[in-house]
Every structure is written in structure tokens, then in C-alpha cells.
Amino acid sequence: MNQLKSVLAFIIFTCLLCWLLVPSEICFSQALELYLLKEVVEITTDWADVTWSDEVKAIASNYQVVECEDALWGVSVSGLDVWIAKEGYDTTRVVVEVEAVLVVRVNFGLIAVSVAGFELLGGAAC
């Protein structure tokens, strides 16, 4: 019984977060899905920038540097967007993991990735 109460409390909490954090025109005009996503960003270049489309909203996220934190000059994580910088020409492997709860408009996802000056843009159906 306690487990059922916990699940119901989590569902209510998630719905409230969606209602508070996601613009109402998205919540009420389109079908949405919730996902738990783990994003792993691994670089050997001196910087990288991963930016997700506005169609994908992270309502909660947490990150951890899992490899070579000492090599970092800076790291910034906002939702699923990740920016990593090291000293110029540093080829040390750095790994950052991000876990997030996402609200996604059904059948759409878009991500842009910039790595040391090269930009890649791709779309994928969720």
C-alpha cells in the first residue's frame, strides 16, 4: 500500500511540475510524454557544446563529472544542454553524465552539437 502511495505521489508531483514549468500552450495543445534520460558527453577536444531543441524540456536534471574532473577549465549544465571547456589543445578524455526528467512533444526531438568549432545538427523521432 505504501508503494502505491509513493507512485501516486510521484505522478501528482510530476504533473504539477509540468503544469508549473512547461508553457501552457504546449501542455494543453499537444500530446506530451515524460522520459527519464541519461546523457553521456565524452570529449577529447578542448571544448564541446551540446544544445537541445526547445521542443524538449527538462523539468529536473542532475550532472556528474565521471572522468578527469581535474582537466576541466569549466562545465555548465542547464537541463540537457552541456558546455565543457578545457585548456587549449588538451586531449584528455573527459566524461560528463546528465540525468534528467524530460517533457517531450510527441514524435519530435532535435539536438545541435558543436565540438571544437564543428557544428552538427540532427533530428530524430522519439
C-alpha positions in Angstrom: 0.0 0.0 0.0 2.9 2.4 0.8 4.4 1.7 -2.6 1.2 2.6 -4.3 1.0 5.8 -2.3 4.6 6.6 -3.4 3.8 6.0 -7.0 0.7 8.2 -6.9 2.6 11.0 -5.1 5.3 10.9 -7.8 2.7 11.1 -10.6 1.0 14.0 -8.9 4.3 15.8 -8.3 5.4 15.3 -11.9 2.1 16.6 -13.3 2.4 19.7 -11.0 6.0 20.3 -12.2 4.8 20.0 -15.8 2.0 22.4 -15.2 4.3 24.9 -13.4 7.4 24.7 -15.7 6.1 24.0 -19.2 4.3 26.7 -21.0 0.5 26.2 -21.1 0.3 26.3 -24.9 2.4 23.2 -25.0 0.7 21.4 -22.2 -2.8 21.8 -23.5 -2.4 21.9 -27.2 -0.2 18.9 -27.9 0.3 15.3 -26.6 3.3 15.1 -24.2 5.4 12.2 -23.0 7.7 12.0 -19.9 11.1 10.3 -20.1 14.0 9.7 -17.8 17.1 10.2 -19.9 20.8 9.6 -19.2 23.0 11.7 -21.5 26.7 10.9 -21.6 29.0 13.6 -23.1 32.6 12.4 -23.7 35.2 14.7 -25.2 38.9 14.6 -26.1 38.8 18.1 -27.7 39.4 21.3 -25.8 35.7 22.2 -25.7 32.2 21.0 -26.6 28.7 22.4 -26.6 25.5 20.2 -26.8 22.3 22.1 -27.2 18.8 20.5 -27.3 15.8 22.0 -29.1 13.2 24.0 -27.2 10.8 21.2 -28.0 12.5 19.1 -25.3 12.0 20.5 -21.8 14.0 19.1 -18.8 11.9 19.6 -15.7 14.6 18.3 -13.4 18.3 17.4 -14.1 21.5 16.4 -12.3 25.0 16.0 -13.6 28.3 14.4 -12.6 31.8 14.6 -14.0 32.8 10.9 -14.0 36.2 11.1 -15.6 39.1 13.6 -15.4 37.4 16.4 -13.5 40.9 17.9 -12.9 41.3 18.6 -16.6 38.2 20.8 -16.7 38.5 24.5 -17.1 34.7 24.9 -16.9 31.5 23.0 -17.2 27.9 24.3 -17.4 24.8 22.2 -17.5 21.3 23.6 -17.9 18.7 20.9 -18.3 20.2 18.7 -21.0 22.4 21.5 -22.6 26.0 20.8 -21.7 29.1 23.1 -22.3 32.5 21.7 -21.4 35.9 23.5 -21.7 39.5 22.5 -21.1 42.8 24.2 -21.7 43.6 24.8 -25.4 44.8 21.7 -27.3 44.2 19.5 -24.2 43.3 16.0 -25.5 42.5 14.5 -22.1 39.3 12.4 -22.1 36.5 14.0 -20.0 33.2 12.3 -19.4 30.1 14.1 -18.0 26.8 12.3 -17.3 23.5 14.1 -17.1 20.3 12.5 -15.8 17.0 14.4 -16.5 13.3 14.0 -16.5 12.0 15.3 -19.8 8.7 16.5 -21.1 8.7 15.9 -24.9 6.1 16.9 -27.5 5.2 13.5 -29.1 7.2 12.5 -32.2 9.8 15.3 -32.1 13.3 15.8 -30.8 16.1 18.0 -32.1 19.7 18.3 -30.9 22.6 20.5 -32.0 26.2 19.6 -31.2 29.2 21.8 -31.5 32.7 20.3 -30.9 35.8 22.5 -31.2 34.2 24.6 -33.9 32.4 22.0 -36.0 28.6 22.0 -35.7 26.3 19.0 -36.3 22.5 19.3 -36.4 20.2 16.3 -36.4 16.6 15.5 -35.8 15.1 12.2 -34.6 11.7 10.9 -33.9 11.2 10.0 -30.2 
